[in-house]
Amino acid sequence: MRLLFYALFGLFGLILQATLLPRMVPFHFKPGLLLILVVYLGLSEKAGTGAPLAYLFGLLFDVFTGAEPGRYGLLFLLVYFSVRATVGFFDSENPFLLLFLVACGTLLESSLLVFLDLIFASGRLWPIVLRALVPQLLANVVAATALLLVVTWLQRRFPRLRVPGMQRLDERYES
Amino acid sequence: MFDLLQRYRRHILACGLILAALLFYSANLRSSGASTFFERSVLAVTAPLLSGLDAIWSSAADSWTHYLWLIDAAAENDRLLEETRNLKADLVAVQEVSLANERLRRLLDFKEELAMPTLPAQVIGEDASSWFRTVVINKGSEDGIAEGMPVVVAEGAVGRTIRVAARQSRVLLITDASSAVAALVQKNRTRGVCRGEGDSLTLDFALRLKEIEVGDLIVSSGTGGVFPKGLAIGHVEAVSRGDFGLFQSVTVTPTVDFSRLEEVLVLLRLPQVDEAI
């Protein structure tokens, strides 16, 4: 059930990012729905489940972005492990934790993207990333906030629904 | 030793996974020319979803327009409103058909000019991230498309196919940071390489002594092996010459409006040399 939820959300986010969002959101600033999911995986899933899922989502994302397969697989894996490694230092009851980690995840993803591009590819991506970093960060945080609101509403509306993390999210973010 | 391994098992596994991902990525860099089975499968599975969502979006946008007209109409005489609304709807429909007709005619004229086999295709999706510039088209290997084929519109060069599934392909736009097109300034034949900068292009390696002015047309030189010679790429937007150095810095605005890309032509020819754009 849990894996199915992640898979459905991942696929839905991917399709949304490749079709509707580019038409609805101007200037190429599509919120990174899969990145938010990977950060959420880092918060709620142990490495045995979370890491392969993060890598799989990255590989799927690679099919719809850029020209080099495997790039986002690696990036999402690194983002997942980074979230996993640092999550113990934060207060998990803080309602802004997911938003903060999404912001950090965006910065980390961008930095790693530029680093990989400098090392392995054309090395010309950094001006594009720098120009779009702040709007992208805002778009991701806004999307994460919207998702949180939707998830808490779902949890209230369907209390018997046992979607992974929703119980915890409800306890943490509803107050 | 075993205790050490046992103690740091998670860290070792995490590092191993990251290393494997890095190796997979770097292995793909060397052989990034062909689509993998995984990519072809994902593209094939998601093709109907992409096309369906594309159709739903068009229909929703159409309904929203009609709804707005209804709100405006509330203040008007009922009969006149109905008539006006219908007429407007007809007019918009006719205009839409006319615009599509015009676009397709230009594409057809261009297709005849090209004198090489071409395949019309429709853009059904865009790049899923904000950093790269690719689009998805509704034609694939079943229609004769292969990796590395140039994609154009009447206004000029669009990009090249990089991933091909049975009924769907992904096109790397010339504005992507990893794109480079062998180009020349049409007026004085100064050679250079047009590289993507996200939304604009830069002409690199244009000799400093050559006279390049704002507004000059940049066309493909045909030496890159992907695009045929003479395809419009963009117009010079700014030129900057330092006091020294071998080259000048030229900013180019693409002739193609990539935000309104709908129909494209795929030139059914494989890259002539090993050099990629």
Chai-1 contact restraints between the chains, C-beta under 6 A:
chainA,res_idxA,chainB,res_idxB,connection_type,confidence,min_distance_angstrom,max_distance_angstrom,comment,restraint_id
A,I15,B,L49,contact,1.0,0.0,6.0,A-B,restraint_1
A,Q17,B,A128,contact,1.0,0.0,6.0,A-B,restraint_2
A,A18,B,G125,contact,1.0,0.0,6.0,A-B,restraint_3
A,A18,B,A128,contact,1.0,0.0,6.0,A-B,restraint_4
A,T19,B,L50,contact,1.0,0.0,6.0,A-B,restraint_5
A,T19,B,L53,contact,1.0,0.0,6.0,A-B,restraint_6
A,T19,B,G125,contact,1.0,0.0,6.0,A-B,restraint_7
A,L20,B,W57,contact,1.0,0.0,6.0,A-B,restraint_8
A,P22,B,E126,contact,1.0,0.0,6.0,A-B,restraint_9
A,H28,B,S130,contact,1.0,0.0,6.0,A-B,restraint_10
A,F29,B,S130,contact,1.0,0.0,6.0,A-B,restraint_11
A,K30,B,S130,contact,1.0,0.0,6.0,A-B,restraint_12
A,A51,B,L17,contact,1.0,0.0,6.0,A-B,restraint_13
A,V63,B,E39,contact,1.0,0.0,6.0,A-B,restraint_14
A,V63,B,V42,contact,1.0,0.0,6.0,A-B,restraint_15
A,F64,B,A128,contact,1.0,0.0,6.0,A-B,restraint_16
A,T65,B,D127,contact,1.0,0.0,6.0,A-B,restraint_17
A,T65,B,A128,contact,1.0,0.0,6.0,A-B,restraint_18
A,T65,B,S129,contact,1.0,0.0,6.0,A-B,restraint_19
A,T65,B,F132,contact,1.0,0.0,6.0,A-B,restraint_20
A,G66,B,F132,contact,1.0,0.0,6.0,A-B,restraint_21
A,A67,B,I162,contact,1.0,0.0,6.0,A-B,restraint_22
A,A67,B,L172,contact,1.0,0.0,6.0,A-B,restraint_23
A,A67,B,S178,contact,1.0,0.0,6.0,A-B,restraint_24
A,E68,B,S32,contact,1.0,0.0,6.0,A-B,restraint_25
A,P69,B,N28,contact,1.0,0.0,6.0,A-B,restraint_26
A,G70,B,F24,contact,1.0,0.0,6.0,A-B,restraint_27
A,G70,B,Y25,contact,1.0,0.0,6.0,A-B,restraint_28
A,G70,B,N28,contact,1.0,0.0,6.0,A-B,restraint_29
A,R71,B,Y25,contact,1.0,0.0,6.0,A-B,restraint_30
A,G73,B,A21,contact,1.0,0.0,6.0,A-B,restraint_31
A,L74,B,A21,contact,1.0,0.0,6.0,A-B,restraint_32
A,L74,B,L22,contact,1.0,0.0,6.0,A-B,restraint_33
A,L74,B,Y25,contact,1.0,0.0,6.0,A-B,restraint_34
A,L77,B,I18,contact,1.0,0.0,6.0,A-B,restraint_35
A,L77,B,A21,contact,1.0,0.0,6.0,A-B,restraint_36
A,F81,B,A14,contact,1.0,0.0,6.0,A-B,restraint_37
A,F120,B,L29,contact,1.0,0.0,6.0,A-B,restraint_38
A,A121,B,S178,contact,1.0,0.0,6.0,A-B,restraint_39
A,S122,B,A177,contact,1.0,0.0,6.0,A-B,restraint_40
A,S122,B,S178,contact,1.0,0.0,6.0,A-B,restraint_41
A,R124,B,A177,contact,1.0,0.0,6.0,A-B,restraint_42
A,L125,B,A177,contact,1.0,0.0,6.0,A-B,restraint_43
A,I128,B,W131,contact,1.0,0.0,6.0,A-B,restraint_44
A,I128,B,A177,contact,1.0,0.0,6.0,A-B,restraint_45
A,I128,B,G198,contact,1.0,0.0,6.0,A-B,restraint_46
A,V129,B,W131,contact,1.0,0.0,6.0,A-B,restraint_47
A,A132,B,S130,contact,1.0,0.0,6.0,A-B,restraint_48
A,Q136,B,S130,contact,1.0,0.0,6.0,A-B,restraint_49
